[in-house]
Amino acid sequence: MEEQKDLELLNNEDLYWQMTSTRAPLAQKVFYKRFASLVFLTANRFLVKEDARDVALEVMHKVISNPNSERLDSVQAYLYRVTKNHALSWLDRLSRRGHREVTHAAQILSLQSVESELERSLTTEQATLRLKRLYTALDELKPDQRQCMTLFFFENCSYEETAQIMDIEIKQVKSFIQNGKIRLKNLLKHTNI
């Protein structure tokens, strides 16, 4: 019980490092409790609830059973990237099976100020392609810009929450988001999204 409380007090990166280095079931349990809902909510942005649940379970299993051996700067950013990629793969598999439904993925694309509104009849395949292009462009942003935009737009964190998570001033958050949006818009123009 004392060890669990000690683990619960660790910051995200130290908890992840503890989990990867010791492979202790208790560290894995604390990690799961801390991040399972975040992974589900991220997956649910791309997929319907039932699929998001499956993806979240697969991602948590993958991250816990085969952790990244490198020290991470941001566990949340890492989990977001892994979940996003897994959800995109899931969408790709759905599109290959002939599913022609509009998913939550289309909503994510509304982040772009490049287009005023996406067509309502996007197929899963079209949404997947556009998402891949969007996330390729997001990956080109500076790390601070990407993390601020991820927290603000995808995790629905406020400026204050984003500043607190990143341990920076609110005006820096606003600057990173504004500059990130401008850079993202320019990158997306070059990929014809």
Backbone bond lengths (Angstrom), bond angles and torsions (degrees), N, CA, C in turn:
res aa  C-N    CA-C-N  psi(-1)  N-CA   C-N-CA  omega(-1)  CA-C   N-CA-C  phi
1 M - - - 1.448 - - 1.531 110.94 -
2 E 1.322 116.40 -42.70 1.466 121.75 178.45 1.528 110.56 -63.81
3 E 1.336 115.52 -41.09 1.462 119.97 179.98 1.525 110.45 -64.98
4 Q 1.323 117.38 -38.92 1.462 120.87 178.96 1.527 110.06 -63.67
5 K 1.315 117.84 -42.54 1.466 120.64 178.47 1.529 110.81 -62.83
6 D 1.334 116.40 -39.27 1.463 120.12 177.05 1.527 110.76 -61.85
7 L 1.328 116.23 -42.46 1.462 120.64 178.98 1.532 111.14 -65.72
8 E 1.321 116.29 -39.94 1.464 120.41 -179.64 1.521 112.01 -64.81
9 L 1.317 117.45 -24.98 1.462 121.60 -179.70 1.526 113.11 -81.87
10 L 1.322 116.94 -15.24 1.464 120.61 -179.50 1.527 110.37 -67.45
11 N 1.332 116.17 148.29 1.463 118.01 172.80 1.528 108.59 -71.75
12 N 1.317 117.09 169.98 1.464 121.96 -173.80 1.525 113.18 -56.94
13 E 1.314 116.90 -45.20 1.459 120.66 -176.17 1.525 111.46 -69.31
14 D 1.342 116.69 -40.33 1.462 119.61 178.36 1.524 111.77 -68.03
15 L 1.336 115.95 -36.98 1.472 119.27 176.65 1.528 109.74 -63.28
16 Y 1.321 116.82 -44.39 1.463 120.48 179.02 1.525 110.27 -61.16
17 W 1.339 116.83 -44.73 1.454 120.81 179.58 1.525 110.61 -62.11
18 Q 1.308 116.71 -41.71 1.471 121.40 178.20 1.535 110.05 -61.93
19 M 1.326 115.92 -43.10 1.462 120.67 -179.87 1.529 110.88 -64.39
20 T 1.341 117.09 -42.32 1.466 119.77 -177.31 1.518 112.13 -73.90
21 S 1.312 117.27 -35.67 1.460 119.32 -175.59 1.527 113.11 -80.92
22 T 1.323 117.59 -34.22 1.470 119.29 -177.26 1.519 113.22 -99.14
23 R 1.357 115.93 -24.52 1.482 121.61 -175.41 1.531 110.77 56.48
24 A 1.325 116.45 25.10 1.464 121.92 -178.64 1.519 109.95 -72.10
25 P 1.336 116.89 131.54 1.468 120.58 179.24 1.530 112.96 -56.85
26 L 1.307 117.60 -34.27 1.463 119.96 -179.36 1.534 110.47 -67.38
27 A 1.308 117.50 -40.36 1.467 121.02 176.78 1.525 110.29 -64.80
28 Q 1.330 116.69 -39.23 1.465 120.83 177.33 1.526 110.77 -63.80
29 K 1.319 116.45 -40.17 1.471 121.35 179.65 1.531 110.45 -63.59
30 V 1.321 117.07 -46.29 1.465 121.33 180.00 1.530 109.68 -63.93
31 F 1.333 116.70 -42.30 1.461 121.46 178.02 1.526 110.05 -60.45
32 Y 1.321 117.01 -45.78 1.460 121.49 -179.55 1.535 110.21 -60.69
33 K 1.319 116.50 -47.76 1.462 120.33 -179.33 1.528 111.27 -60.45
34 R 1.317 116.14 -37.21 1.466 120.22 -176.71 1.523 112.48 -73.66
35 F 1.333 117.80 -35.63 1.460 119.56 -169.34 1.529 116.43 -115.48
36 A 1.304 119.60 -9.85 1.465 120.48 -175.77 1.525 112.20 -59.08
37 S 1.315 117.22 -44.07 1.466 118.89 -178.08 1.529 110.97 -69.30
38 L 1.324 117.88 -36.05 1.462 121.28 177.16 1.529 110.44 -62.71
39 V 1.326 116.43 -43.50 1.468 120.58 178.90 1.527 110.06 -64.27
40 F 1.332 117.16 -42.26 1.464 120.03 177.96 1.531 110.82 -61.44
41 L 1.325 117.36 -46.90 1.468 120.34 -178.72 1.526 111.14 -62.17
42 T 1.307 116.87 -37.17 1.461 120.20 177.18 1.528 110.40 -65.66
43 A 1.321 116.88 -46.62 1.468 120.65 178.91 1.525 110.87 -62.66
44 N 1.331 116.14 -35.93 1.468 120.91 -178.15 1.519 112.00 -68.74
45 R 1.314 117.68 -16.07 1.465 120.47 175.32 1.532 111.10 -72.32
46 F 1.313 116.46 -23.47 1.455 120.88 -178.25 1.523 113.00 -105.57
47 L 1.320 116.51 -25.72 1.459 121.27 -170.06 1.522 111.21 -129.76
48 V 1.315 115.17 160.37 1.464 119.18 173.27 1.525 108.59 -67.57
49 K 1.315 115.74 162.10 1.467 121.79 -170.16 1.529 113.77 -53.07
50 E 1.320 117.37 -45.82 1.468 120.54 -176.49 1.527 110.94 -64.12
51 D 1.332 116.23 -44.18 1.460 120.21 178.58 1.531 110.85 -68.08
52 A 1.317 116.13 -37.78 1.471 120.31 179.47 1.522 110.72 -62.49
53 R 1.325 116.70 -38.63 1.465 120.43 178.13 1.528 110.09 -61.47
54 D 1.324 116.24 -46.25 1.469 120.60 179.54 1.528 111.58 -62.60
55 V 1.319 116.14 -44.57 1.463 120.50 179.87 1.526 110.32 -63.53
56 A 1.325 117.14 -42.76 1.468 120.63 -179.68 1.524 110.94 -60.94
57 L 1.325 116.64 -42.97 1.465 119.54 178.66 1.528 111.07 -63.92
58 E 1.325 116.75 -42.78 1.460 120.49 179.76 1.533 111.43 -64.82
59 V 1.327 116.70 -41.44 1.461 120.42 179.90 1.524 110.39 -64.94
60 M 1.333 117.22 -47.12 1.461 119.80 -179.40 1.529 110.51 -62.50
61 H 1.319 117.12 -40.49 1.467 120.43 177.46 1.534 110.19 -61.99
62 K 1.326 115.53 -45.39 1.474 120.32 -179.00 1.529 110.96 -62.90
63 V 1.317 117.03 -46.60 1.465 121.01 -176.89 1.527 111.31 -66.92
64 I 1.329 116.73 -37.84 1.466 119.77 -178.77 1.525 111.38 -77.24
65 S 1.332 117.53 -41.16 1.466 119.06 -176.11 1.530 113.25 -82.20
66 N 1.324 117.84 -27.99 1.466 121.83 178.72 1.523 110.11 -130.87
67 P 1.321 117.72 67.16 1.466 119.39 -175.15 1.520 112.86 -69.23
68 N 1.314 114.74 153.48 1.454 122.22 174.41 1.524 107.27 -66.81
69 S 1.310 118.23 127.29 1.459 121.17 -174.86 1.523 113.29 -79.32
70 E 1.333 117.41 -11.12 1.457 120.60 -179.56 1.529 110.15 -84.13
71 R 1.294 115.57 152.45 1.464 121.33 175.66 1.529 107.46 -71.45
72 L 1.330 117.55 128.54 1.454 121.83 -176.63 1.519 111.26 -95.13
73 D 1.332 115.55 143.11 1.466 120.00 174.25 1.519 110.53 -76.84
74 S 1.333 116.01 -36.58 1.457 120.61 -178.90 1.528 108.92 -144.20
75 V 1.312 116.01 112.12 1.464 120.60 178.39 1.519 109.90 -65.71
76 Q 1.337 116.73 -38.99 1.458 119.31 -179.51 1.526 111.58 -62.57
77 A 1.306 117.16 -42.77 1.466 120.25 178.46 1.527 110.61 -64.79
78 Y 1.331 116.64 -40.57 1.468 121.10 177.54 1.527 110.62 -62.10
79 L 1.333 117.10 -47.65 1.465 120.61 179.77 1.522 110.85 -63.62
80 Y 1.307 116.27 -38.20 1.458 119.59 178.32 1.527 110.12 -61.64
81 R 1.327 116.20 -46.64 1.470 120.73 -179.50 1.522 111.47 -61.98
82 V 1.340 116.84 -45.61 1.471 120.62 -179.73 1.522 110.13 -63.63
83 T 1.328 116.76 -44.57 1.467 120.93 -179.32 1.519 111.17 -65.33
84 K 1.322 116.22 -44.34 1.464 120.82 178.78 1.530 110.47 -58.15
85 N 1.322 116.79 -48.44 1.466 120.46 -178.97 1.525 111.63 -63.78
86 H 1.325 116.57 -39.98 1.466 120.05 179.05 1.531 110.42 -66.59
87 A 1.327 116.55 -41.20 1.468 120.25 178.89 1.530 110.84 -65.34
88 L 1.334 117.03 -39.27 1.466 119.72 177.65 1.526 111.30 -64.98
89 S 1.317 116.20 -38.47 1.471 119.67 176.06 1.522 110.30 -64.39
90 W 1.316 116.18 -40.45 1.469 121.33 178.46 1.526 109.39 -61.46
91 L 1.343 117.22 -45.44 1.460 121.20 177.94 1.521 111.17 -61.38
92 D 1.327 115.69 -39.90 1.455 120.48 179.04 1.528 110.64 -62.09
93 R 1.338 115.98 -43.80 1.475 119.57 177.66 1.528 110.82 -62.56
94 L 1.331 116.50 -40.18 1.466 119.81 178.34 1.522 110.89 -62.35
95 S 1.329 115.96 -42.60 1.462 118.65 -177.92 1.525 111.08 -67.29
96 R 1.337 116.57 -33.61 1.471 118.91 177.63 1.515 111.82 -70.09
97 R 1.314 116.87 -23.39 1.468 120.96 177.96 1.528 111.86 -85.56
98 G 1.328 116.46 -1.31 1.452 119.39 175.57 1.512 114.99 93.35
99 H 1.314 119.61 9.83 1.458 120.31 176.86 1.521 108.58 -69.23
100 R 1.295 116.59 128.91 1.467 121.80 -179.43 1.521 109.63 -120.49
101 E 1.292 116.54 61.27 1.455 119.34 -178.13 1.523 110.40 -118.28
102 V 1.302 115.14 150.32 1.454 119.89 173.99 1.515 106.49 -80.19
103 T 1.305 116.74 129.38 1.458 120.73 -177.71 1.514 110.12 -110.68
104 H 1.314 114.64 178.86 1.457 120.70 175.33 1.520 110.28 -63.37
105 A 1.316 116.73 -17.54 1.463 120.67 -179.49 1.522 110.52 -58.65
106 A 1.314 117.40 -36.20 1.458 120.43 179.60 1.529 110.86 -62.33
107 Q 1.308 117.18 -33.43 1.464 120.46 179.23 1.522 111.26 -65.72
108 I 1.319 116.61 -36.55 1.457 120.34 -179.50 1.519 110.25 -61.98
109 L 1.294 116.24 -36.15 1.455 120.17 -176.84 1.520 112.27 -67.26
110 S 1.337 117.72 -14.02 1.456 119.94 178.82 1.521 111.44 -68.10
111 L 1.327 117.30 -12.06 1.457 121.78 175.17 1.520 110.60 -56.23
112 Q 1.290 116.41 -33.77 1.452 121.06 -175.46 1.519 110.16 -69.88
113 S 1.314 115.51 128.58 1.453 119.03 172.61 1.520 110.17 -89.65
114 V 1.342 115.28 1.80 1.458 120.64 179.32 1.522 109.68 -67.59
115 E 1.332 117.02 -40.85 1.448 121.51 178.97 1.514 108.39 -112.93
116 S 1.317 116.59 140.26 1.453 118.61 -178.17 1.524 111.31 -72.43
117 E 1.323 117.68 -38.91 1.467 119.72 179.78 1.525 109.07 -158.82
118 L 1.325 116.20 138.52 1.467 119.74 177.61 1.520 109.62 -78.20
119 E 1.312 115.24 152.80 1.434 119.13 175.41 1.531 108.62 -63.43
120 R 1.310 117.52 139.75 1.461 121.35 -177.11 1.525 111.79 -72.00
121 S 1.318 117.26 -17.18 1.454 119.92 -176.11 1.525 113.16 -99.63
122 L 1.328 117.12 30.14 1.464 118.99 177.67 1.518 110.76 -60.67
123 T 1.286 116.04 133.25 1.459 118.39 173.36 1.519 107.82 -81.13
124 T 1.300 116.05 164.82 1.459 120.59 177.98 1.520 109.87 -59.51
125 E 1.321 116.74 -38.48 1.466 120.82 -179.45 1.527 111.14 -64.50
126 Q 1.332 116.95 -43.03 1.461 120.09 178.58 1.524 110.82 -65.95
127 A 1.336 116.31 -42.59 1.466 120.30 179.09 1.519 110.60 -62.56
128 T 1.334 116.27 -40.34 1.461 120.34 179.24 1.522 110.90 -63.12
129 L 1.312 117.32 -44.56 1.458 121.43 179.60 1.521 110.86 -62.06
130 R 1.319 116.72 -44.50 1.466 120.29 179.89 1.521 111.02 -66.37
131 L 1.328 116.57 -38.80 1.463 119.43 178.00 1.525 111.15 -64.22
132 K 1.324 116.16 -41.51 1.464 119.20 178.59 1.521 110.44 -59.74
133 R 1.321 116.94 -42.26 1.460 120.83 179.00 1.526 110.70 -66.33
134 L 1.335 116.42 -41.54 1.460 120.24 178.78 1.525 110.91 -61.51
135 Y 1.330 117.18 -45.87 1.456 119.54 -177.38 1.524 112.81 -74.70
136 T 1.308 116.54 -26.03 1.457 118.85 171.93 1.530 109.04 -64.72
137 A 1.325 115.51 -42.70 1.467 119.58 177.64 1.530 110.60 -66.55
138 L 1.317 117.80 -41.24 1.473 120.88 178.05 1.525 111.10 -59.42
139 D 1.323 115.88 -39.00 1.465 120.03 179.89 1.525 112.35 -65.86
140 E 1.339 116.77 -18.86 1.464 120.96 179.25 1.530 112.52 -82.57
141 L 1.325 116.95 -12.44 1.463 120.05 179.72 1.513 110.62 -71.22
142 K 1.327 115.75 160.13 1.456 120.45 173.49 1.525 108.13 -63.66
143 P 1.332 118.28 148.32 1.464 120.90 -175.65 1.532 114.52 -52.94
144 D 1.339 117.35 -43.19 1.465 119.33 179.86 1.526 111.69 -66.75
145 Q 1.322 117.00 -38.95 1.465 120.79 177.36 1.526 109.87 -63.48
146 R 1.325 115.85 -47.56 1.462 120.76 -178.66 1.520 111.29 -60.99
147 Q 1.325 116.95 -44.97 1.461 119.54 -177.66 1.530 110.53 -67.16
148 C 1.319 118.28 -42.20 1.470 120.71 177.84 1.530 110.83 -61.57
149 M 1.322 116.17 -45.41 1.464 119.40 -178.88 1.525 111.02 -66.60
150 T 1.315 117.05 -38.17 1.463 121.03 178.36 1.518 110.26 -62.99
151 L 1.310 116.47 -48.83 1.465 119.85 -179.30 1.527 110.89 -64.67
152 F 1.324 117.19 -44.36 1.459 121.05 -174.99 1.533 112.24 -72.31
153 F 1.333 117.32 -48.91 1.457 119.86 -174.06 1.529 113.65 -87.94
154 F 1.323 117.40 -37.30 1.454 119.35 -173.48 1.520 113.36 -97.80
155 E 1.316 116.53 -29.23 1.465 119.94 178.90 1.523 111.77 -100.44
156 N 1.340 116.24 -0.97 1.462 123.13 179.52 1.524 113.03 55.37
157 C 1.315 116.66 35.00 1.460 120.69 175.43 1.527 108.66 -80.22
158 S 1.310 116.67 146.60 1.460 121.22 174.96 1.519 109.10 -75.45
159 Y 1.336 116.12 172.99 1.461 119.18 175.30 1.529 109.84 -58.67
160 E 1.331 115.51 -42.95 1.458 120.57 -178.04 1.527 111.15 -63.03
161 E 1.334 116.11 -45.77 1.469 119.99 -179.97 1.530 111.01 -64.27
162 T 1.315 115.87 -41.13 1.465 120.64 178.98 1.527 109.98 -62.72
163 A 1.324 116.37 -44.33 1.464 120.57 178.81 1.522 111.02 -61.75
164 Q 1.313 115.50 -40.76 1.464 119.96 -179.37 1.528 110.74 -66.62
165 I 1.319 117.26 -45.38 1.461 121.42 -178.97 1.528 110.52 -62.39
166 M 1.333 115.91 -41.92 1.464 119.95 -176.48 1.528 112.67 -87.74
167 D 1.323 116.03 -8.01 1.463 121.62 179.65 1.529 110.79 59.89
168 I 1.350 114.91 49.96 1.463 121.68 176.44 1.522 108.42 -136.42
169 E 1.317 116.48 173.08 1.465 122.92 179.16 1.531 109.88 -75.21
170 I 1.338 115.84 153.17 1.468 121.14 179.28 1.529 110.68 -61.30
171 K 1.341 117.07 -39.05 1.466 119.15 -179.75 1.528 111.28 -64.06
172 Q 1.345 117.54 -30.56 1.466 120.32 175.62 1.522 110.19 -69.17
173 V 1.339 116.78 -39.46 1.467 120.74 177.64 1.518 109.74 -59.46
174 K 1.331 116.48 -48.57 1.466 121.19 -179.60 1.528 110.85 -60.59
175 S 1.314 116.39 -40.67 1.457 120.90 179.21 1.529 111.15 -65.64
176 F 1.344 116.83 -46.51 1.465 119.96 179.01 1.530 111.13 -60.62
177 I 1.328 116.70 -40.45 1.469 120.11 -179.60 1.526 110.42 -67.69
178 Q 1.334 116.84 -47.08 1.461 120.58 -179.45 1.528 111.14 -60.85
179 N 1.319 116.71 -48.98 1.471 120.13 -179.99 1.528 110.88 -67.37
180 G 1.327 117.12 -35.73 1.460 120.96 177.48 1.519 111.62 -63.95
181 K 1.336 116.66 -41.30 1.471 120.56 178.87 1.528 111.13 -63.68
182 I 1.321 115.61 -41.71 1.472 119.67 179.31 1.534 110.04 -64.21
183 R 1.323 115.67 -46.57 1.475 119.69 -179.54 1.523 110.75 -65.66
184 L 1.340 116.82 -40.97 1.462 121.00 179.25 1.529 110.23 -62.46
185 K 1.326 116.23 -43.74 1.463 120.38 178.77 1.531 110.60 -58.59
186 N 1.328 116.44 -44.55 1.471 119.96 179.06 1.524 111.50 -65.29
187 L 1.318 117.09 -41.59 1.473 120.31 178.72 1.523 110.95 -63.62
188 L 1.331 116.66 -40.69 1.469 120.22 -178.42 1.520 111.70 -69.28
189 K 1.322 117.85 -30.66 1.463 120.30 176.71 1.521 111.06 -61.57
190 H 1.329 115.04 -34.36 1.461 119.96 -178.01 1.523 112.86 -80.48
191 T 1.356 117.49 -12.93 1.463 119.46 177.71 1.516 111.97 -106.90
192 N 1.351 117.34 7.05 1.461 123.13 175.52 1.528 113.40 57.40
193 I 1.314 117.26 43.73 1.469 119.06 176.00 1.504 107.99 -85.61
